[in-house]
Amino acid sequence: MSCSSSSGSEDDDEGFDSYRKGGYHAVRIGDQFAGGRYVAQRKLGWGQFSTVWLAYDTTNSTYVALKIQKSAAQFAQAALHEIQILTAIAEGDSSDLKCVVRLIDHFKHAGPNGQHLCMVLEFLGDSLLRLIKYNRYKGLKLDNVREICKCILMGLDYLHREVGIIHTDLKPENILLFNTIDPTKDPIRSKVTPIIERPEGGLNGGVTMSLIEKKLKRRARRAVAKISLRRESMGGGEAPKSERNMDGVDVRCKVVDFGNACWADKQLAEEIQTRQYRAPEVILRSGYTYSVDMWSFACTAFELATGDMLFAPKMGEGFSEDEDHLALMMELLGKMPRKVAIGGARSKDFFDRHGDLKRIRRLKFWPLNKILVDRYNFSETDAREFAEFLCPIFDFSPEKRPTAQQCLQHPWLNGVTTSQGDANNISSVEKVNVGMSNLQIKVGK
């Protein structure tokens, strides 16, 4: 994973071991880059290949996200590729209306561990994953989901149709809000004075200090949590609310992290996408195109609306994670067409010649609209309309999935509700249900 803004991973520290020749560059608060133009303010996060810092651009008096790549040759190569992709994206989006992160600058920085390629990106807010967590995994209001989906689809439409790029790793972590959820974390709204030079006293938010501070903060959070629990058990304090007030949160967002992106006509890897958002054609190795991003988009939309991942496959006794993933897809969407099931380089690992899974024989069917009603308490109408929007995108045949441009025209996205529903989309939900009943009879025998 590579991060482009405050979407950096903050679950674990990146560890000291990677601060060596070929590895990360150790940054201290107040460190200057590009001849003093950019000054490091605080760490936003880190990824496998880079650390990401909030920096102050002294030339334009703005805050930016500074991404500093590890220095080894393979990481430099990856950064050059990402810079190439981001440059093409920026050149076609001079008006900054396409809901995709903007590359502002890039340069090389020499440090004790080698030469690091650095990217300067616009500073954005929290990731959609952070938003889902902030809302306590309860699922956002459908109006918020619609607004977020529009932004993502505008970004995908631009990438696919105008630039010829497949993102290949679309997921909530890689979509950032325009602003931070908490205004105090926003350097502009919190009116914090930018640091222009390194404070006196040496160890200032450097590697060692940031790791020690994190541990202390974690310990403090645990202590506070224990006190709160004790207070609640004694009857003091309020019970935790089931949902947060989202009224003040700006849900406009942008697609970020192009570390794994590729040109549609120049693909780099066969295995793409984070597991839970991976399309069936990637598992089966039957080739992919723009429609893999659409599959990941639909998984993300479901997660925004429910707070849960749609597919969370696990390895089991006698079957792999991949096979479980395919089984989960078929439990939701019905039997995979035989042509699709046996059409990939890895199909024989999972399917017999009839297009049935080899090791997972009994499937429990639960179509999308029923899941939304039974598990997530959607009204019948909301469930049906949302399923009508998502089901066509979950077509096992990649070429049949609607494009981002087509999805942007969908009645659900534009708040148009019809008692009949769109005939084409209704038929796709019905097709899924028919596929399921056929499969159930077959398994029942």
N, C-alpha and C positions, 0 to 999 in steps of 0.2 A: 504494500500500500504506500502511496505517496500522498502527502497532504498539501493542500494549496492555501489553506487559511486556517481559521480557528477550528477546522474539522480535524485537526491533528489528533492522534491517538493519545488519550490521557489515562488509559486504564493501567498501564504499567510504565515504569521508567525505561528509557532506551538502554540504560546500563552503561557502566564505565568502559566495558570491554571494547565497545565500538569506537571509542575515542583514541584512535591509534592511526598509524600510517595507512592511508587508503580509506579511513573511516570518516566519522563525523568531524566537523570543525567545532572546537569548544568556543562558545560565545559568552561574553560577559555583557551585562547591561551597560549601555553607553558605548559599546564597540562601534566603530565606524566602518562603513563599506563604500565601495565605488568612490574613492577619493574624498570621503567625508559626506557624501550626499545622503546616505541612509544610516540612521543611528538606531541600534537595537534597544527596544523598550522592555519587552518581556517575552517569554516563550509562549507560543500558542499551542504547540504540539510537536509530534514527531511521527515519522513513518520509517519504513524499512530502509529507505534510501536517503532520507533527509530529515533535517529538523526545520521547523517553521517558527519564525519570530515576528512579533509585531515590531515594525520599524517606523521611524519618522523620516519622511522625505523632506529634507531641508530646502530643496529647490522649489518644490510645489507647496510646502507647508501642509502636507496631508499625511495620514497614516496609511501604511501599506503592509502587505504580508510578504516577508522575505523568506524564501525557501532556499536552504543551503544544502546542496547535494553532497553525499560522501565523495571522497576524492579518487577512489580507485577507478581504473579505466572503464570497467563495465558500467559503473554508476554515471560516469561522465557521458558515456555513450547514450545511456537512457535519458539523461537530462537534455542532451542535444536533440534527441528525437522529440521529447516533450516540448522543447522550445520551438521546434519546427512546426509542430501541430498547433501550438498556442499562437504562433505568429500568423499562421494561415487563418485561424479563427478571428484574431484581432483585426486583420486586414479587411475582412468582409463585414465587420460589425462596427464601423466608425461611429454610428449613432448610439452604440451601447444599448440596444433594445432587444437583443436576442436571447437574454436569460442565460448567458454563458460567461464564465469568469474571464476577466481581461488581463492579458499580460502587459505590464507597463514597461519593463526593462529587463535586461539580463546581462551578466558580466561574470568575469572570473575573479576569484579571490584566493590569494596565496596564503596558506597557513602552515603551522608546524606539521600537520598531517598530510600535506600535499596541496594541489590546486583544486579548488572547489568551484563548480559551476553554480551560479546563483540566479534565481528567478525572482523578479519583483512583480507581485500580483496585487490586484485591488484588495483592500481589506474588506472582508465580508463578515457576517455574523455566525450564529451557531448552525450546526448541521441539522437536518431533519431528524436524525437519530436523537440528537439532544432534545429536540422539540417533542418527540414521542415520549422520551423519558420524563421531560418536564411535565407533560400531561399525564404522568403516572401510568403509561401504557393503556390508557382508557379508550384511545381512538379519538380522533379530532372530529369536530362538527363537519358535516358533509359540505357545507359552504366553504369551509377552510380547505378541505380536501380538493374541492373543485378548483379553487384559486391556485393551489400548489400544483395540481396536475396541469393546469393551463401553462404555467411557467415552464415546467419540465418539458412539456410537449413542444412549446415554442423553441426551447433550446435544442431538442432533438430534431425538430423539423429543419432548423437552420443547419445543424451539423450534417444531417443526412442529405438534404436536398441541395444545399448551397455550397457546402465545403467538401462533401464526400468522405466524412469521417464517421467511423463507428466508435462509440465510447468504450464499449466492452466491459465496463465495470460500474454500471449504474446501480445505485443503492442509496438508502437514506444518508449514510455518512458522506457521500459524494455529491450531495446537493446542499448548498448553504443558503441560509436566509440572508436577505440584504443587511439585516441588523442583528445585534445580539438581543437575546430574549430579556436579559437583565441589563437595564440601561447603565448600571454602574460598571459593567464590564466593557462598555463601549467607550473608547478613548475620547471621542468627540462629545457625546452626550454627558459623560461624567465630568467633562471640563478639566481633565487632568492636564497639568503642564508637561509638555514633552521634555524628555531628557535629551540634552544636546551633547553633553560630554560625560565621560565615565566618572561616576562619583568616586571620591577618595576612599581608600581603605581596602583596595585589592579585591577580596572575595565578594563580589557583588552580583548575586544572581547567576554566577558562573555555574559550571556543571555541578561541582561539589555542593555548592550552596543550594541550588535548586532541588537537588535530590534530597538533601537533609530537610529542607523546608517542607517538601512534599510529605515526607514521613511524619514530621511533627504535625502538619495539618491533618493528615489522615487519622493520627492518634487523637487529636482534638475533636475531630468529627465523631469518632467512635464514642468518646466520652460524653459528648453532647447527646448523641442518640440514646445512650444508656440512661442518662438523666431524664430525657423525655419519656422513655418507656416506663421508668419508675413512676414518674408523675402521673402518667395515664393510668397505670395500674392502681394508683392510690386515689384515683378519681379526680385528680387535678388536671387542669389544661383541657384544651379542646381535642376531640377525636380528629384524626387526620381526615381532611376532606377527600371525597372520592375523585373530584375533578378540579383542575385549576381554572382560574378565570383567564381566558385567552383573549379577552377584549382588546387589551393594549398591544397584542403581539402582531407585528407586521409579517404576514406569511409569504410575501413575495420572495422568490428565491432564484438561485442560479446553479447551473450544472458546473461542477468543478472536477479537478483531478484527472488530468489527461495523460498520466504516466503510463497507462496501459492501452491508450487509444491507438487506432490504426486507420490508415487510408483504406477504403473499401476494396481498392484494387491492389493493395500491397499489405496483406495480412502477415502479422508477425508470429502469432502463436495459435496452436490448435485448442489448448485448454485456456479458456478465458472465463471471466465472470466469477464473482464470489459465489460460493456454493448455493446459498438459499435463493439466489436470483438467477441461477443458471438455466438457460433454455435447453429443451430436450435435444435439439440438434447438436449442441455442444457436447453433451454426455455421449451421444451416439457417434460423434465425429462424422457427421454427414455434411459438413461445410456450413458456413454461416454468412449472413449479410446484415443489413441495417435492422432487420426484424428481431435480432437477438436483443437489441436495446429495448424494443417494444415489450418483449416478454418481461425483462427486468423492471420496466416502468410499471407494468400491471401488478407485479409482485409488490412494488413499492406503494402503489395506490391502495392496495388491500391493507398493507401494514399501517398506512396513515389513518385509514378509516376504522381499523379494529385495534391497533396497538400490538398486534401479533404478527409474526412472520407467517406467510401462507404455507411455505414448504420448509420444514426443518428436518431433513432426513437423517437417519442414524444407521450405523452398521448393526447388523443383527446376527443371530446364529445362522450361519449358512448363506448369508447374502450380504452384499456390499452396500455402502452408502449410496452409490450410484443407482443400484437396483431398487433400493428403498425409495429414492427420489422419483424414479420413473413410476413406481407403484403409487406413490402419493399423488402424482399428476393424474394417473388413470382413475384413482378413486374420486378425484374432483371433476375430471373432464370426460370420463368414459374411456372406452377402449381406444388405444392408439391405432390409427389406420395401419393395416399390415405393411403397405408400401413404405410408410414412414418408419415403422418399427424395425424393418429388416434392411433399411436403406443406408445404414452408416457403417463405417469401418469397424466399429465396436459392437454392432448390433448382435453378433453371435455370442458375445459375452453375457447378454441379458435375455434375448428372445429366442424362442424356437422358430421353426420355419413357418408356423401359422401366425406368428406375431403375438404369441402369448409369453408372459414372463416365465423363465425357466424355474426359478426358485421361490417366487412369491405367488402362490396359487389363489389364495382366497382374498379378495379385495372387498372392503366395506365402502359402499357408495354414498356419497354425500355431496350433492351439487352445490354450487356456490350460493345461489339464492337461499337455499335451505340452511346452509351454514350461517349466513348472515342473520337469519331469523332465529334459528335454534340456539346458536352459541353467543351471538352478539346483540340479541334483542332488537334488531332492525325491524321497522314496520314492514309489512309485506310489500308495500309500494316502493319504499326506499331500497329494499333488498332486490326487488325485481329490476328496478331501473339501474342500480349500480352494477348488477350482474349483466344486464344488457350492454353496458358500456365495456365491462372487462372481458366477458366471455369470448368475443371475436378476437381479442388480442392474445388469448390463450389457445389459439388454434395450433394443433400439433404440426400442421403443414405451414412452415414459415412464410411461404409465398401468399398464403391466404390471410395473414394477419393484416389489419389496416395499418397504414402508415401514420406517422405523427400528424401529418397534414390532414388526413382523413379523420383522425380522432378529435382534432380541434373543432371539427364541424358537428360533432356528436351532440344530440339534444341534451343528454345528461350533463355534459360539461357546461352547457349554456343555460342550465336551469330550466329547460323546457320539459315539463312533465306532461305525458300524454296517457290517457287511460288505456289506449290500445298499445302504446309503445311503438317503436320503430319496427316495421315488419321484418326487415332484414335481421335486426338484432334479436328480436323475439325468436326468429327461426333458429338463430345460433344457440340460444339457451335451450330451446326445445331439442335441437340436434344433440346437444350434450346429454340431455335427459334420456333421449331415445338410445344413444350410445351406451348409457349406463344400464338401462334396463336389459338391453341385449346382452351386455357383458355379464350381468348378474345371472341371467338365465343360464348362460354358458358355464359359469363357475358353479352354479347350483347343480348342474348335471354332474 
